[in-house]
């Protein structure tokens, strides 16, 4: 057998046997169920044999449409075991998004998670030409329609192990360069594209992460981000590669509530997680007495001083160290306890994060291993080292990965983590993969110390009618640091000046509204009040004092509803669907440009 993910897991199973590999929270009993390495091997082998009994072929595209749960990984490994290709779907995907991918991949079989996902899959049976079979994970669902199978029944299809020999043969034929998954990008613009990744992409990524990150068998992680996204998927398999324990929770929106119970040591995250946590801390801080606020701010400042030495791989002076111990005992340790108190570091990527947030959490002792990457690069291209890091960058380039900047300022990446192309899209592949270099579409540069700075998406850069180029990311990160601003999108391409759609932080705004006598108003009423608009005008004037005149937001519109996955304004990876937002609010935007 050649080197592959299935072999890697099998070898670790022989090493760990009855040790815990997964833990799953039961929402009914609020207890946790344990899965061992042996049970992982048993479930995945049963999935493989059942697929073979249903006639699944090598390199057949098979879908997983579910929230995170152990069955997701059992199925993933089971599909890999027969040399199948796993096509994950975001758990919130619409019927049309599902249909597009099922049709393009000619998918015959899909695994569905809960009732909502199962019902969407049923719709696909009647509205696609290829799909014939649904296997549903949720034990409370009793499939009645032809072609639908419960998880329990599916696992028992080959109880006699009639397909054991066929399974061993498939595994023996497996190659390192076999296609193992097609991960569809979330599609901020245009149709989604399916990035094709191999066993080697995964395994090489693990080997270079070993040179950058410290992970061991005692570590406990939380499966929090969608497994359909390359970041969590790669991280979950890296945990298997290292023999660590991974905990599945039933509701990712309640992650902060579960962390003190789970007490994880690691967890991959996105900037939005820290933004929401920071907002919660600031909201709580606003209720404190002046004396307690003063102690809090002193402690955080002391943490900043301490972390500034650590970021340069320098030992803090004795006085700084003593002050930090006091600050830690009074405030910082309590902040870390919000996250369970055991975190060693938290890998974070997927979008830009403000240096204010990075510095704040590092000051509290939460090490955010911020990085840059893409689905097409098997996730990480760069990330913070544990001994030296620059808060104004996306970290150091990973060992074994080549990065260069084109004449147009585009970040180009080369190496064994680069994908094989876009499924069924040769023209898109030819534009993106040129002489082995992945053209990221991101603008950036490399610092003298070898760190990557990603400044913006090239497609998102705005050119005003006066010919000035403006970075929306720069404006959005700056404005996003204000406690009264929840979300923002900057607009100005081919326009005479910059405007913005702003979602207020309503928790903070309602405190201000109460102060000025507007306590009884709801969100929709607040955002059109003259007093509130003037309040934001004053804040925006101060926020952008250091911007060049052509970068400044001249007019803005306050919105009563946040951008979310549910209303279609955010992708499943919490990125703003810029073009869709601009189109939806076309009338409001046009009014901001009326003289």
Secondary structure, DSSP 8 states (H G I E B T S, - for coil): --S-HHHHHHHHHHHHTTSEEEEEEETTTTEEEEEEHHHHHHHHHHHHHHHHHTT--TT-EEEEE--S-HHHHHHHHHHHHTT-EEEEE-TT--HHHHHHHHHHHT--EEEE-SHHHHHHHHHHHHH-SS--EEEE--TT----STTEEEHHHHHTTTTT-TTHHHHHHHHHH--TTSEEEEEE---SSSS--EEEEEHHHHHHHHHHHHTT----TT-EEEE-S-TTSHHHHHHHHHHHHHT-EEEE-S-GGGHHHHHHHH--S---B-HHHHHHHHHHHHHHHTTS-HHHHHHHHHHHHHHHHHHHHHHTT----HHHHHHHHHHIIIIIHHHHHTTTS--S-EEE-SS---HHHHHHHHHHT--EEEEEEEGGGTEEEEE--SS---TTSS-EE-TTEEEEE-TT-EEEEEETTS---BTT-HHHHHHHEETTEEEEEEEEEE-TTSBEEEEEEGGG-EE-TTS-EE-HHHHHHHHHTSTTEEEEEEE-TTSSSEEEEEEE-HHHHHHHHHHTT-TT--HHHHTT-HHHHHHHHHHHHHHTTTS-GGGSEEEEEEESS---TTTTSB-TTS-B-HHHHHHHTHHHHHHHT--
